[in-house]
Structure formats: C-alpha cells, structure tokens
C-alpha cells in the first residue's frame, strides 16, 4: 500500500491508501476540533485567523497561528526528507515510509494520553502535534501516490471533482471515460473516508475525548502490518524462484 512506488504502484494501491488514511484524517479533524476548538488537519483556515488577528493588532494570538501553520509545514518537510533519503538509498526504502507513519503514531499517542503525560500542556501545543502528524501523513501519501492522493483536506479535491464531472459530459472515448471514472471513484472514496472518520470520531468523542485518537493509531498500525506482511510474502516468493 505504501511501499509501492512508480511503475510498481497500481490503482488498487491508491484506493486502499486513500480510503484508509482519509479516515484517519477525519478522526483527527473532528477530535481536534471538539477537544481543542482548533483546526488540526489543514492550514487554510489558520491563514484567515492570522490575517484577522494581525488586523486587530493581537500579535501574540497571531503568533500562535504562525506556530500552527509551521507545525504542519515541519511535518511535511520531515516526511519528505525521510522519503527522499530512502529513495536514494534502496536499503532504507522500507524505513523511509515506516518512520513518518511511526512518528505520526507517536504524535497521536502523545495527544491521546496528554492528560497523563503532560498535565499542564496547553491546547496550542496539542494542536501543533496534531498538525505535525497531518503534515507527515499528507506529504507521505502525496509522494507515494505521485500527487494523486491527498487525505487531510478536501478543498482541492472538490475542485478536481467538479472539473472531472464536467469532463464526463464531453469526453466520449471509452478510454478517456474509464480514466475519468477511476479518478472520480478515488476522490469519492477519499471524501467518504474523511466523512466516515469524522462521524465515527464524533460519536466516540462523547465517551473517550482525546483518547478517540487511539482508533486512528490502530488504523495506522494495521497499515504498517499489512505492508510488512506483503513484503514478507514477496521475499518468500523471490527466494522460492531464485
């Protein structure tokens, strides 16, 4: 799901990736909002709040939005750095995507159990951890899928969806329509996963609050386990025919 890159990557891999990790983002999104009152999966809204606070001369509050924005940026940078480093060293290719997911898992666990680990941590710090984790995830899936899949926000996705729906009216060739339908279905799966994650997360939040994030952690660990099993099967197959 994650380890396949370039020619070895298929449409099915992108569907699995889009469905599962958009669900994770949906869980993080609703949990962050309900617990902290802060957007924690994208930075578009934070630029609006940043502009408003600067206009009102609330520079200390404006600084907090700068920190939130840069937490997402740092996550994306870190994930991309690890991926590029692994791509230039085949021996570290597996580690190159395990590390970003592992770091995301750690960040989510720190937030989920913050009441135990950090009794006095401020909501801003928790939100920065969540945005960092979403930056890690978004950069990872963007690079792995070669910019086909993005899972932490839907604005650009709905733009592409509108464009492709209009193209269905004009594109008549079977191959063109097949490609379009595949692309549309992928986007619908991302939207569905994000929405489903939000609904499930919202329902769980009533009882578990920030510990709702533990569900996102379980999903991420399943993704890593799936890839590890796939690699083991391929290794055994290669040894059998070598």
C-alpha atoms as one frame of an Amber mdcrd trajectory, in Angstrom:
protein
   0.000   0.000   0.000   2.793   2.404   0.971   5.892   0.626  -0.242   4.829
   0.540  -3.911   6.158   3.483  -5.883   6.344   4.427  -9.572   5.605   1.622
 -12.037   5.011  -0.838  -9.204   2.060   1.202  -7.937  -1.470   0.356  -9.066
  -4.891   1.982  -8.911  -5.863  -0.516  -6.209  -2.977   0.641  -4.009  -4.186
   4.240  -4.273  -7.768   3.252  -3.431  -6.658   1.454  -0.272  -4.375   4.314
   0.699  -6.994   6.985   0.041  -9.787   5.192   1.892  -7.835   4.274   5.000
  -5.723   7.372   5.587  -8.555   9.804   4.811 -10.490   8.037   7.582  -7.555
   8.688   9.922  -7.596  12.367   8.930 -11.347  12.556   9.554 -10.877  11.168
  13.061  -8.062  13.628  13.801 -10.053  16.518  12.342 -13.171  16.056  14.474
 -11.248  15.123  17.620  -9.003  18.176  17.379 -11.941  20.477  16.799 -14.167
  19.096  19.579 -11.361  18.884  22.142  -9.353  21.993  21.313 -11.546  24.175
  19.103  -8.668  24.326  16.614  -8.464  23.056  13.012  -5.916  20.264  13.035
  -5.769  18.714   9.549  -5.094  21.702   7.261  -3.860  25.282   7.443  -6.196
  27.210   5.114  -8.442  28.455   7.911  -5.473  29.442  10.040  -4.388  31.988
   7.427  -7.785  33.657   7.769  -7.459  33.819  11.565  -3.859  35.004  11.246
  -4.877  37.890   9.000  -7.719  38.829  11.337  -5.527  38.893  14.448  -2.866
  40.987  12.713  -5.566  43.427  11.618  -6.791  43.639  15.240  -3.179  44.075
  16.497  -3.432  40.856  18.529   0.121  39.886  17.699   0.504  37.270  20.423
  -2.547  35.386  19.142  -1.310  35.863  15.569   1.942  34.214  16.605   0.020
  31.135  17.736  -1.439  30.735  14.245   2.035  31.092  12.737   3.169  28.258
  15.010   0.221  26.072  13.944   0.903  26.670  10.249   4.577  25.883  10.645
   3.849  22.711  12.616   2.089  21.322   9.531   4.959  22.555   7.338   7.528
  20.892   9.588   5.620  17.600   9.392   5.508  17.763   5.601   9.214  18.649
   5.419  10.202  15.842   7.774   8.183  13.240   5.899   9.508  14.356   2.512
  13.091  14.418   3.783  12.819  10.852   5.047  11.204   9.694   1.791  13.847
  11.325  -0.389  16.625   9.943   1.773  15.160   6.452   1.458  14.705   6.811
  -2.294  18.410   7.498  -2.708  19.302   4.538  -0.506  17.464   1.360  -1.503
  18.453  -0.331   1.751  16.477   2.302   3.642  13.430   2.410   1.353  11.239
   0.476   3.798  12.325   2.687   6.698  11.631   5.816   4.638   7.871   5.413
   4.963   7.778   3.471   8.226   9.397   6.408  10.045   6.810   9.065   9.030
   3.937   6.759   9.965   5.749   5.817  13.176   6.248   9.477  14.032   2.570
  10.137  13.316   1.594   7.309  15.649   3.804   8.736  18.422   2.389  12.253
  17.958  -1.197  10.988  18.117  -0.456   8.898  21.215   1.132  11.884  22.960
  -2.042  13.880  22.368  -4.363  10.993  23.255  -2.665  10.484  26.617  -1.714
  14.105  27.248  -3.791  14.175  30.442  -1.418  11.575  31.873   1.863  12.600
  30.259   1.568  16.395  30.216  -0.748  17.617  32.928  -0.218  21.297  32.102
   0.240  21.225  28.318  -1.711  23.938  26.505  -4.233  23.291  23.722  -1.895
  25.095  21.312   0.831  22.501  21.899  -1.609  19.629  21.359  -2.910  21.209
  18.164   0.649  21.648  16.899   1.301  17.935  17.454  -1.836  17.034  15.509
  -0.957  19.387  12.651   2.586  17.995  12.607   1.172  14.474  12.302  -1.138
  15.513   9.461   1.765  17.198   7.671   3.678  13.930   7.949   0.756  11.952
   6.547  -0.163  14.319   3.735   3.382  14.606   2.406   3.864  10.842   2.652
   0.749   9.885   0.684   1.323  12.685  -1.826   4.804  11.405  -2.637   3.937
   7.718  -2.525   0.943   8.172  -4.854   2.838  10.680  -7.045   0.450  13.522
  -6.122  -2.682  11.503  -6.925  -3.862  11.086  -3.329  -4.187  13.714  -0.597
  -6.008  12.806   2.572  -6.048  15.663   5.093  -8.176  18.306   3.347 -10.914
  18.393   0.722 -10.907  21.851  -0.900  -8.678  20.978  -3.864 -10.375  17.612
  -4.074 -13.798  19.174  -4.635 -12.289  21.461  -7.271 -10.914  18.448  -9.156
 -14.209  16.624  -8.649 -16.152  19.470 -10.259 -13.750  19.613 -13.189 -13.925
  15.875 -13.835 -17.706  15.722 -13.514 -17.949  18.376 -16.239 -15.474  16.436
 -18.390 -17.760  13.393 -18.255 -20.235  15.359 -20.375 -17.722  15.978 -23.152
 -15.343  13.009 -23.080 -16.866  10.230 -25.184 -13.967   7.867 -25.892 -14.087
   4.706 -23.784 -10.505   5.011 -22.539 -10.992   8.661 -21.550 -14.179   7.820
 -19.672 -12.523   4.866 -17.943  -9.690   7.070 -16.655 -12.174   9.727 -15.542
 -14.370   7.236 -13.725 -11.368   5.781 -11.920 -10.302   9.257 -10.836 -13.833
  10.170  -9.722 -14.189   6.982  -7.704 -10.852   7.632  -5.989 -11.990  11.115
  -4.950 -15.332   9.805  -3.740 -13.514   7.243  -1.593 -11.375   9.999  -0.022
 -14.460  12.107   0.732 -16.303   9.086   2.106 -13.364   8.056   4.285 -12.889
  11.572   5.658 -16.609  11.907   6.400 -16.852   8.461   7.943 -13.813   9.155
  10.119 -15.426  12.395  11.280 -18.718  10.698  12.148 -17.113   7.778  13.980
 -14.694  10.092  15.767 -17.512  12.414  16.797 -19.538   9.549  18.243 -16.556
   8.143  20.134 -15.518  11.568  21.430 -18.572  11.743  23.708 -17.126   8.917
  25.786 -13.400   8.949  25.107 -12.500  12.582  24.288  -8.851  12.799  23.137
  -8.437   9.046  23.540 -10.566   8.780  20.383  -7.243   9.244  18.588  -6.286
   5.749  19.683  -8.575   4.459  16.898  -6.506   6.429  14.348  -3.353   4.878
  15.819  -4.781   1.362  15.459  -5.630   2.025  11.804  -2.101   3.286  11.094
  -0.564   0.247  12.767  -2.763  -2.020  10.630  -1.452  -0.238   7.518   2.133
  -0.896   8.590   1.329  -4.522   9.446  -0.316  -5.033   6.049   2.766  -3.733
   4.263   5.105  -5.781   6.438   3.159  -8.973   5.628   3.176  -8.098   1.916
   6.943  -7.609   1.971   7.445 -10.933   3.762   5.286 -12.779   1.215   7.165
 -11.197  -1.683  10.506 -12.053  -0.074   9.479 -15.709   0.307   8.250 -15.791
  -3.291  11.509 -14.315  -4.589  13.534 -16.878  -2.613  11.381 -19.698  -3.967
  12.114 -18.805  -7.569  15.727 -17.702  -7.114
